[in-house]
């Protein structure tokens, strides 16, 4: 009834929403619109019911039937109904999924679940009402953000720009629903055993990182190619929106998982406040950014708003994960020693880190047998005494320190020589600047200094015994800055990045900081972003741990850096979103550490 009433109010105020919605003014189209809204609400509720019944595998099946039916109907109705073909195909296809799923829920799944939970006392009506009040209010904010953003674009911009945005929004919004469905699954499964909430959050973050990050990377890098089949104008005007929306899906994962945690904990007041803030930030930011950035302002608003809310959500998620990985090491006096609170909880509750176990009756659990106590590797290392009472310094420490001083001195001298001699370089030849012309145009002292920088980098990685990142990082950074600025010294500055969205965004930033025009930003911002990409990239390589050696990490980083310089013109348009993608990816890896050998038994088998 509420949905039907809201749809009726929308039809009564149709003139206020712009010419794009004028075809719904016909009586038959209006009636179909109201019925479709009610059916869509039922389909949305069915997804939640299936997830709550722990039959979430039917959700993608129903969505696939809906999508396939919509495509078939769209192909059939495109010529018969050129104006309402898209709407009618969407409305009719809802029935293809709603009717069979409704029969499955009411005739099969609910009776089966009721029989399985016949001895479980249901919650009181008051507690259910309090939970639904906060959760429904939060869901209202979330749906308003998702559905009102394209409406704001349709009201503000022309039909062509609305088409550019809506195609990008449809493609980018798919990943958004992946995050929402993953959070719903977390809520359903963790509600049956709240003690395993931290394990569920960690597993959900890992799965979303594995599933979502590659898709986001493809959308960011190949956005123009993805939109080109629609039209060349879609690729030109919609690529930036698609990239921003794809990047916005990454912080959305953190937000949605924290929303799932709040549902399990019953903190619906915080949940409603969080989703309300998300709605205000996205819609309010879009209203402000539409003027300077065009339809790309919606993408910037989504990315900025989601990032801010995710920064708040990370604090709550870390508190939840701390129950799984943190805690003090205090061995009980009459129980086996466990290094963390979650291990002690699992020992008493009969749950392991991976699967439930039946507690043994009349005897201690098998994991507790024996005199050897389990401790985290770091705690065991701290508690292991030094057998001789002192730590003998390694004979190679003095050599390593002396070599480090020499390499730092060479790095400073080579950097000074390069920057003292390169301003006098000049290249009068025309045409493309090749590597050979670059070597011919630079003076000999600058070439020697550049080669010295490379040698310092190689020596710091291969000759030193300590894995200390500052010296190789400084050497590689100095060499790359010299490599990128050498063409500028020869009069070959970077070309400005093209594209209307970039020009509008650069103009907005230039006006904000007081620059004369967007030219400097269009030339130098992509170059700076390319260099900054190496920082999160190194952190990602470092997080690989034992999978990649110390020399292997720096070698991979060096090859990627040189390749980025070779293809710097081609990578310039994607450098800013690529930097944001790497930063978000590193944040996800920090929250979801890659599995290592620390959690394995001496036999090589993982602990339960």
C-alpha positions as CSV (number, residue, x, y, z in Angstrom):
1,X,0.0,0.0,0.0
2,X,2.8,2.4,0.9
3,X,4.5,1.8,-2.5
4,X,1.3,2.1,-4.4
5,X,0.5,5.4,-2.6
6,X,4.0,6.8,-3.3
7,X,3.7,5.8,-7.0
8,X,0.4,7.5,-7.2
9,X,1.8,10.7,-5.7
10,X,4.6,10.6,-8.2
11,X,2.1,10.3,-11.1
12,X,0.1,13.3,-9.8
13,X,3.2,15.4,-9.7
14,X,4.6,14.2,-13.0
15,X,4.9,17.7,-14.5
16,X,7.4,18.6,-11.8
17,X,9.9,15.8,-12.8
18,X,10.8,16.9,-16.3
19,X,9.9,15.9,-19.8
20,X,11.7,12.5,-19.6
21,X,8.8,11.1,-17.6
22,X,6.0,12.6,-19.7
23,X,5.0,9.2,-21.4
24,X,3.8,7.9,-18.0
25,X,1.0,10.4,-18.1
26,X,-1.2,8.1,-20.2
27,X,-3.8,6.2,-18.0
28,X,-2.6,2.7,-19.1
29,X,1.0,3.6,-18.7
30,X,0.3,5.0,-15.3
31,X,-1.6,1.9,-14.1
32,X,1.3,-0.3,-15.4
33,X,3.8,1.9,-13.5
34,X,2.0,1.5,-10.2
35,X,1.6,-2.2,-10.6
36,X,5.3,-2.5,-11.6
37,X,6.4,-0.5,-8.5
38,X,4.4,-2.8,-6.2
39,X,5.8,-5.9,-8.0
40,X,9.4,-4.5,-7.7
41,X,8.9,-4.0,-4.0
42,X,7.7,-7.6,-3.7
43,X,10.8,-8.8,-5.6
44,X,13.1,-6.8,-3.4
45,X,11.4,-8.3,-0.3
46,X,11.7,-11.8,-1.7
47,X,15.5,-11.3,-2.0
48,X,15.7,-10.5,1.7
49,X,13.4,-13.4,2.6
50,X,15.5,-15.9,0.6
51,X,18.7,-14.6,2.3
52,X,17.1,-14.8,5.7
53,X,16.0,-18.4,5.1
54,X,19.7,-19.1,4.1
55,X,18.7,-19.9,0.5
56,X,20.5,-17.0,-1.1
57,X,21.5,-19.2,-4.1
58,X,18.0,-18.5,-5.4
59,X,18.6,-14.7,-5.4
60,X,21.0,-14.7,-8.4
61,X,18.8,-17.2,-10.2
62,X,15.8,-14.9,-9.9
63,X,17.8,-11.9,-10.9
64,X,19.1,-13.8,-13.9
65,X,15.6,-14.8,-15.0
66,X,14.5,-11.1,-14.6
67,X,17.5,-9.8,-16.6
68,X,17.1,-12.4,-19.4
69,X,13.4,-11.8,-19.7
70,X,13.9,-8.0,-19.8
71,X,16.5,-8.3,-22.6
72,X,14.2,-10.6,-24.6
73,X,11.2,-8.3,-24.2
74,X,13.3,-5.3,-25.0
75,X,14.3,-6.9,-28.3
76,X,10.7,-7.7,-29.1
77,X,9.2,-4.4,-28.0
78,X,11.9,-2.0,-29.2
79,X,10.1,-1.5,-32.6
80,X,6.5,-1.9,-31.4
81,X,6.8,0.6,-28.5
82,X,9.7,2.9,-29.3
83,X,8.9,5.3,-26.4
84,X,7.8,2.9,-23.6
85,X,9.6,-0.2,-24.8
86,X,12.3,0.0,-22.1
87,X,9.7,0.6,-19.3
88,X,7.3,-2.1,-20.4
89,X,10.1,-4.7,-20.8
90,X,11.2,-3.9,-17.3
91,X,7.7,-4.0,-15.8
92,X,6.6,-7.3,-17.4
93,X,9.9,-9.1,-16.7
94,X,9.4,-8.6,-13.0
95,X,6.6,-11.2,-13.1
96,X,9.0,-13.8,-14.5
97,X,10.9,-13.8,-11.2
98,X,8.3,-12.7,-8.7
99,X,5.7,-15.5,-9.3
100,X,7.9,-18.6,-9.2
101,X,9.9,-17.2,-6.3
102,X,6.7,-16.4,-4.4
103,X,5.5,-20.0,-4.8
104,X,8.9,-21.4,-3.7
105,X,8.9,-19.2,-0.6
106,X,5.4,-19.7,0.7
107,X,4.9,-23.4,-0.4
108,X,8.3,-24.8,0.3
109,X,10.9,-22.8,2.2
110,X,8.8,-21.2,4.9
111,X,7.0,-24.4,6.0
112,X,10.4,-26.2,6.0
113,X,12.0,-23.5,8.1
114,X,9.1,-23.4,10.5
115,X,9.3,-27.2,11.1
116,X,13.1,-26.9,11.7
117,X,12.7,-24.1,14.2
118,X,9.6,-25.3,16.0
119,X,11.4,-25.3,19.4
120,X,12.9,-21.8,19.0
121,X,11.1,-19.0,20.8
122,X,10.5,-16.1,18.4
123,X,11.5,-12.6,19.5
124,X,8.9,-10.3,21.2
125,X,6.9,-8.0,19.0
126,X,8.3,-5.0,20.7
127,X,11.9,-6.0,19.9
128,X,10.9,-6.8,16.4
129,X,9.2,-3.5,16.0
130,X,12.2,-1.6,17.4
131,X,14.5,-3.4,15.0
132,X,12.3,-2.9,11.9
133,X,11.8,0.8,12.7
134,X,15.5,1.5,12.6
135,X,16.3,-0.9,9.8
136,X,13.4,0.3,7.6
137,X,14.4,3.9,8.0
138,X,17.9,3.1,7.1
139,X,16.8,1.1,4.0
140,X,14.6,4.0,3.0
141,X,17.7,6.3,3.0
142,X,19.7,3.8,1.0
143,X,17.0,3.3,-1.6
144,X,16.5,7.0,-1.9
145,X,20.1,7.5,-2.6
146,X,20.2,4.7,-5.2
147,X,16.9,5.7,-7.0
148,X,16.9,9.5,-6.7
149,X,20.4,10.1,-8.2
150,X,19.3,9.2,-11.7
151,X,16.1,11.2,-11.2
152,X,18.2,14.3,-10.3
153,X,20.3,13.8,-13.5
154,X,17.1,13.4,-15.6
155,X,15.6,16.6,-14.2
156,X,18.9,18.6,-14.4
157,X,20.3,17.6,-17.8
158,X,19.1,16.9,-21.4
159,X,17.9,13.6,-22.6
160,X,21.2,12.8,-24.3
161,X,23.2,13.5,-21.1
162,X,20.6,11.5,-19.2
163,X,21.3,8.5,-21.5
164,X,25.1,8.8,-21.1
165,X,24.7,8.8,-17.3
166,X,22.0,6.0,-17.1
167,X,24.0,3.5,-19.2
168,X,27.1,4.1,-17.0
169,X,25.0,4.0,-13.8
170,X,23.4,0.7,-14.9
171,X,26.8,-0.9,-15.5
172,X,28.4,0.5,-12.4
173,X,25.4,-0.2,-10.2
174,X,25.8,-3.9,-10.7
175,X,28.7,-4.1,-8.3
176,X,26.8,-2.0,-5.8
177,X,24.2,-4.7,-5.5
178,X,26.9,-7.3,-5.1
179,X,28.0,-5.5,-2.0
180,X,24.5,-5.2,-0.7
181,X,23.7,-8.9,-1.3
182,X,27.0,-9.9,0.4
183,X,26.1,-7.9,3.5
184,X,22.6,-9.5,3.6
185,X,24.2,-12.9,3.5
186,X,26.5,-11.9,6.4
187,X,23.5,-10.8,8.4
188,X,21.5,-14.0,7.8
189,X,24.4,-16.4,8.6
190,X,25.9,-14.4,11.5
191,X,22.5,-14.1,13.2
192,X,22.3,-17.8,13.7
193,X,25.7,-17.7,15.6
194,X,26.8,-14.2,16.5
195,X,30.0,-15.5,18.1
196,X,31.3,-16.1,14.5
197,X,30.5,-12.6,13.3
198,X,34.2,-11.6,13.0
199,X,34.9,-14.7,11.0
200,X,32.0,-13.9,8.7
201,X,33.2,-10.3,8.2
202,X,36.7,-11.4,7.4
203,X,35.4,-14.0,4.9
204,X,33.1,-11.5,3.3
205,X,35.8,-8.9,2.9
206,X,38.1,-11.5,1.4
207,X,35.5,-12.7,-1.1
208,X,34.5,-9.2,-2.1
209,X,38.1,-8.3,-2.7
210,X,38.6,-11.3,-4.9
211,X,35.4,-10.7,-6.8
212,X,35.0,-7.0,-7.0
213,X,38.5,-5.6,-7.3
214,X,39.3,-7.3,-10.7
215,X,35.9,-6.1,-12.1
216,X,36.5,-2.6,-10.9
217,X,40.0,-2.6,-12.5
218,X,38.5,-3.7,-15.8
219,X,35.9,-1.0,-15.7
220,X,38.4,1.7,-14.8
221,X,40.9,0.8,-17.5
222,X,38.5,-0.2,-20.3
223,X,35.6,2.2,-19.6
224,X,35.6,3.8,-23.1
225,X,35.8,0.4,-24.8
226,X,32.9,-0.9,-22.7
227,X,30.7,2.1,-23.7
228,X,31.7,2.3,-27.3
229,X,29.2,-0.3,-28.6
230,X,26.4,2.0,-27.5
231,X,27.8,5.0,-29.4
232,X,31.0,7.0,-29.6
233,X,29.4,9.8,-27.6
234,X,28.6,7.4,-24.8
235,X,32.3,6.5,-24.6
236,X,33.4,10.2,-24.6
237,X,30.8,11.5,-22.1
238,X,30.1,8.5,-19.9
239,X,33.6,7.0,-19.3
240,X,34.4,9.3,-16.4
241,X,31.1,8.6,-14.7
242,X,31.5,4.8,-15.1
243,X,35.1,5.0,-13.7
244,X,34.0,7.0,-10.7
245,X,31.0,4.8,-10.0
246,X,33.1,1.7,-10.3
247,X,35.6,3.1,-7.8
248,X,32.8,4.1,-5.5
249,X,31.7,0.5,-5.3
250,X,34.9,-0.4,-3.3
251,X,34.2,1.8,-0.3
252,X,30.6,0.8,-0.6
253,X,31.7,-2.8,0.3
254,X,33.1,-1.6,3.6
255,X,29.9,0.4,4.3
256,X,27.5,-2.4,3.5
257,X,29.5,-4.9,5.6
258,X,29.4,-2.6,8.6
259,X,25.7,-2.2,8.0
260,X,25.4,-6.0,8.2
261,X,27.4,-6.0,11.5
262,X,25.1,-3.4,12.9
263,X,22.0,-5.5,12.0
264,X,23.5,-8.6,13.7
265,X,24.3,-6.5,16.8
266,X,20.8,-4.9,16.8
267,X,22.2,-1.4,16.7
268,X,19.5,-0.1,14.3
269,X,19.8,3.5,15.5
270,X,23.4,3.7,14.4
271,X,22.4,1.9,11.2
272,X,19.8,4.5,10.3
273,X,22.1,7.4,11.1
274,X,24.9,5.9,9.0
275,X,22.6,5.3,6.0
276,X,21.1,8.7,6.4
277,X,24.5,10.4,6.4
278,X,25.4,8.4,3.3
279,X,22.2,9.6,1.5
280,X,22.8,13.2,2.4
281,X,26.4,13.2,1.4
282,X,25.8,11.6,-2.0
283,X,22.7,13.5,-3.0
284,X,23.8,16.8,-1.5
285,X,27.3,16.4,-3.1
286,X,25.7,15.7,-6.5
287,X,23.5,18.8,-6.3
288,X,26.6,20.9,-5.6
289,X,28.9,19.3,-8.2
290,X,26.4,19.2,-11.1
291,X,27.3,22.8,-12.0
292,X,31.1,22.6,-12.2
293,X,31.4,18.9,-13.3
294,X,28.3,18.1,-15.3
295,X,27.0,14.5,-15.1
296,X,30.4,13.5,-13.8
297,X,29.5,15.4,-10.6
298,X,27.2,12.5,-9.7
299,X,30.2,10.1,-9.9
300,X,32.4,12.4,-7.8
301,X,29.6,12.7,-5.2
302,X,29.2,8.9,-5.0
303,X,33.0,8.3,-4.7
304,X,33.5,11.1,-2.1
305,X,30.4,10.3,-0.1
306,X,31.1,6.6,0.1
307,X,34.8,7.2,1.0
308,X,33.8,9.4,3.9
309,X,31.2,7.0,5.2
310,X,33.6,4.1,4.7
311,X,36.3,5.9,6.8
312,X,33.8,5.9,9.7
313,X,32.8,2.3,9.1
314,X,36.3,1.1,9.1
315,X,36.6,2.0,12.8
316,X,33.5,-0.2,13.6
317,X,34.8,-3.1,11.4
318,X,38.2,-3.0,13.1
319,X,36.5,-3.3,16.5
320,X,34.6,-6.3,15.2
321,X,37.7,-7.9,13.7
322,X,39.6,-7.3,16.9
323,X,37.4,-9.9,18.6
324,X,38.8,-12.3,16.0
325,X,42.4,-11.4,15.9
326,X,43.2,-9.2,18.9
327,X,43.3,-9.5,22.6
328,X,45.8,-9.9,25.4
329,X,47.7,-13.0,26.0
330,X,46.7,-14.1,29.5
331,X,46.9,-17.9,30.0
332,X,44.3,-19.3,32.3
333,X,45.4,-21.3,35.3
334,X,43.2,-24.4,34.7
335,X,42.6,-24.3,31.0
336,X,44.8,-24.7,27.9
337,X,46.6,-21.5,26.9
338,X,45.2,-19.6,23.9
339,X,46.6,-16.5,22.6
340,X,43.5,-14.6,21.7
341,X,39.9,-14.0,22.9
342,X,38.4,-15.7,19.9
343,X,40.5,-18.8,20.5
344,X,39.3,-19.1,24.1
345,X,35.7,-18.5,22.9
346,X,36.0,-21.2,20.3
347,X,37.5,-23.6,22.8
348,X,34.5,-23.1,25.2
349,X,31.8,-22.8,22.6
350,X,32.8,-25.7,20.5
351,X,33.5,-23.7,17.3
352,X,36.7,-23.6,15.3
353,X,37.8,-21.0,12.9
354,X,36.5,-22.9,9.9
355,X,33.7,-25.3,10.9
356,X,31.6,-26.2,14.0
357,X,32.7,-29.0,16.2
358,X,30.8,-31.2,18.6
359,X,32.2,-30.7,22.1
360,X,33.6,-33.8,23.7
361,X,31.7,-35.0,26.8
362,X,33.7,-35.9,29.9
363,X,37.1,-35.0,28.5
364,X,39.0,-32.0,27.4
365,X,38.9,-31.0,23.7
366,X,41.6,-32.6,21.6
367,X,43.0,-29.2,20.8
368,X,43.6,-28.7,24.5
369,X,45.5,-31.9,25.1
370,X,49.2,-31.9,25.7
371,X,51.5,-29.7,27.6
372,X,52.4,-27.4,24.7
373,X,50.3,-24.2,24.8
374,X,49.3,-22.4,21.7
375,X,50.3,-18.8,21.4
376,X,50.5,-16.3,18.5
377,X,53.9,-16.4,16.8
378,X,54.7,-12.8,17.9
379,X,53.9,-13.7,21.6
380,X,56.0,-16.9,21.4
381,X,58.9,-14.9,20.0
382,X,58.6,-12.3,22.8
383,X,58.4,-15.0,25.5
384,X,61.4,-17.0,24.2
385,X,64.4,-16.3,26.5
386,X,67.9,-15.6,25.2
387,X,69.9,-18.6,26.3
388,X,73.1,-16.6,26.9
389,X,71.5,-13.5,28.4
390,X,72.4,-11.1,25.5
391,X,72.0,-10.8,21.8
392,X,75.3,-11.0,19.9
393,X,75.4,-8.5,17.0
394,X,75.8,-10.0,13.5
395,X,79.2,-9.6,11.9
396,X,77.6,-8.2,8.8
397,X,75.9,-5.3,10.7
398,X,79.0,-3.0,10.4
399,X,79.5,-3.7,6.7
400,X,75.8,-3.1,6.1
401,X,75.9,0.3,7.8
402,X,79.1,1.4,6.0
403,X,77.6,0.3,2.6
404,X,74.4,2.2,3.5
405,X,76.3,5.4,4.2
406,X,78.2,5.1,0.9
407,X,75.1,4.5,-1.1
408,X,73.2,7.4,0.5
409,X,76.2,9.7,-0.3
410,X,76.2,8.6,-3.9
411,X,72.5,9.1,-4.1
412,X,72.7,12.7,-2.9
413,X,75.7,13.5,-5.2
414,X,74.1,12.0,-8.3
415,X,70.8,13.8,-7.7
416,X,72.6,17.2,-7.3
417,X,74.7,16.6,-10.4
418,X,71.6,15.7,-12.5
419,X,69.6,18.7,-11.5
420,X,72.6,21.0,-11.9
421,X,73.3,20.0,-15.4
422,X,69.9,19.0,-17.0
423,X,68.5,22.6,-17.2
424,X,71.1,23.4,-19.9
425,X,69.9,20.6,-22.2
426,X,68.1,21.4,-25.4
427,X,66.7,19.4,-28.3
428,X,66.1,21.2,-31.5
429,X,64.9,18.2,-33.5
430,X,61.3,17.8,-34.4
431,X,59.2,14.7,-34.1
432,X,58.5,12.1,-31.4
433,X,61.0,12.0,-28.5
434,X,62.5,8.5,-28.6
435,X,64.9,7.0,-26.1
436,X,67.8,7.6,-28.5
437,X,67.0,11.3,-28.9
438,X,66.6,11.5,-25.1
439,X,70.1,10.2,-24.6
440,X,71.6,12.4,-27.3
441,X,69.9,15.5,-25.9
442,X,71.0,15.2,-22.3
443,X,74.5,16.4,-21.3
444,X,77.0,13.7,-20.4
445,X,77.1,14.6,-16.6
446,X,73.3,14.2,-16.4
447,X,73.6,10.8,-18.1
448,X,76.3,9.6,-15.7
449,X,74.2,10.9,-12.8
450,X,71.1,9.0,-14.0
451,X,73.1,5.8,-14.4
452,X,74.5,6.3,-10.9
453,X,71.0,6.5,-9.5
454,X,70.1,3.2,-11.1
455,X,73.3,1.6,-9.8
456,X,72.5,2.8,-6.3
457,X,69.0,1.3,-6.5
458,X,70.3,-2.0,-7.7
459,X,73.1,-2.1,-5.0
460,X,70.7,-1.2,-2.2
461,X,68.4,-4.1,-3.2
462,X,71.0,-6.8,-3.9
463,X,74.1,-6.0,-1.7
464,X,72.6,-5.0,1.6
465,X,71.7,-7.7,4.2
466,X,69.0,-5.7,5.8
467,X,65.6,-5.4,4.1
468,X,65.3,-1.6,4.7
469,X,63.0,0.1,2.1
470,X,64.0,3.8,2.5
471,X,67.3,3.7,0.5
472,X,66.0,1.7,-2.5
473,X,62.7,3.7,-2.4
474,X,64.6,7.0,-2.4
475,X,66.9,5.9,-5.2
476,X,64.1,4.6,-7.4
477,X,62.0,7.7,-6.8
478,X,64.9,10.0,-7.7
479,X,65.6,8.0,-10.8
480,X,62.0,8.1,-11.9
481,X,61.6,11.8,-11.2
482,X,64.7,12.4,-13.4
483,X,63.3,10.1,-16.1
484,X,59.9,11.9,-16.2
485,X,61.4,15.4,-16.1
486,X,64.2,14.9,-18.7
487,X,61.7,15.3,-21.7
488,X,60.5,18.5,-20.1
489,X,64.1,19.8,-20.0
490,X,64.3,19.0,-23.7
491,X,61.2,21.1,-24.4
492,X,58.8,18.1,-24.7
493,X,56.3,18.7,-21.8
494,X,53.4,16.3,-21.3
495,X,50.3,16.8,-23.4
496,X,47.2,17.9,-21.6
497,X,44.6,15.2,-21.0
498,X,41.6,15.5,-23.3
499,X,38.0,14.8,-22.6
500,X,35.2,17.1,-21.4
501,X,34.9,15.6,-17.9
502,X,38.6,16.1,-17.3
503,X,38.5,19.7,-18.5
504,X,35.4,20.4,-16.3
505,X,37.0,18.8,-13.3
506,X,40.3,20.6,-13.8
507,X,38.6,23.9,-14.4
508,X,36.7,23.5,-11.1
509,X,39.9,22.6,-9.2
510,X,41.8,25.5,-10.9
511,X,39.1,28.0,-9.9
512,X,39.1,26.6,-6.4
513,X,42.8,27.0,-5.8
514,X,43.1,30.2,-7.8
515,X,45.0,29.1,-10.9
516,X,44.8,31.0,-14.1
517,X,43.4,28.0,-16.0
518,X,43.1,24.3,-16.1
519,X,46.1,23.8,-18.4
520,X,48.7,23.0,-15.7
521,X,46.5,20.5,-14.0
522,X,45.6,18.8,-17.2
523,X,49.4,18.5,-18.0
524,X,50.9,17.6,-14.6
525,X,48.3,16.0,-12.5
526,X,48.3,12.7,-14.4
527,X,52.1,12.6,-14.3
528,X,52.1,13.1,-10.5
529,X,49.4,10.5,-10.1
530,X,51.5,8.0,-12.1
531,X,54.4,8.5,-9.8
532,X,52.2,8.3,-6.7
533,X,50.7,5.0,-7.9
534,X,54.1,3.4,-7.0
535,X,53.5,4.0,-3.3
536,X,50.4,1.8,-2.8
537,X,51.7,-0.6,-5.4
538,X,54.8,-1.2,-3.3
539,X,52.6,-1.7,-0.2
540,X,50.6,-4.2,-2.1
541,X,53.7,-6.1,-3.2
542,X,55.0,-5.9,0.4
543,X,51.7,-7.5,1.6
544,X,52.5,-10.5,-0.5
545,X,54.9,-11.5,2.3
546,X,56.6,-14.8,1.6
547,X,55.1,-15.2,-1.8
548,X,57.6,-12.7,-3.3
549,X,61.2,-12.2,-2.2
550,X,62.6,-8.8,-1.2
551,X,64.5,-8.5,-4.5
552,X,61.5,-9.8,-6.4
553,X,59.3,-7.0,-5.0
554,X,61.7,-4.2,-6.0
555,X,62.3,-5.9,-9.4
556,X,58.6,-6.0,-10.1
557,X,58.1,-2.4,-9.0
558,X,61.0,-1.3,-11.2
559,X,59.6,-3.0,-14.3
560,X,56.2,-1.5,-13.7
561,X,57.6,1.9,-13.2
562,X,59.6,1.8,-16.4
563,X,56.7,0.4,-18.3
564,X,54.5,3.3,-17.0
565,X,57.1,5.8,-18.3
566,X,57.2,4.1,-21.7
567,X,53.4,4.2,-22.0
568,X,52.9,7.4,-20.0
569,X,50.8,9.1,-22.7
570,X,48.4,6.2,-22.9
571,X,48.1,5.9,-19.2
572,X,47.7,9.6,-18.5
573,X,43.8,9.5,-18.7
574,X,43.5,6.7,-16.3
575,X,46.2,7.7,-13.8
576,X,44.0,9.5,-11.3
577,X,41.3,6.8,-11.0
578,X,44.1,4.1,-11.0
579,X,45.7,5.8,-8.0
580,X,42.4,5.8,-6.2
581,X,41.9,2.2,-7.1
582,X,45.3,1.2,-5.7
583,X,44.7,3.1,-2.5
584,X,41.3,1.4,-1.9
585,X,42.8,-2.0,-2.8
586,X,45.6,-1.5,-0.3
587,X,43.0,-0.5,2.4
588,X,41.1,-3.7,1.6
589,X,44.2,-5.8,1.9
590,X,45.0,-4.2,5.3
591,X,41.6,-5.1,6.5
592,X,41.8,-8.6,5.0
593,X,45.3,-9.9,5.4
594,X,46.4,-12.5,2.9
595,X,46.7,-16.0,4.5
596,X,50.2,-16.8,5.6
597,X,52.0,-19.6,7.3
598,X,51.6,-18.1,10.7
599,X,48.3,-19.8,11.3
600,X,49.6,-23.3,10.4
601,X,50.6,-26.1,12.6
602,X,54.2,-27.5,12.5
603,X,52.9,-30.3,10.4
604,X,51.8,-27.8,7.7
605,X,48.1,-28.3,8.3
606,X,46.0,-25.2,9.2
607,X,44.7,-24.9,12.8
608,X,41.1,-25.6,13.4
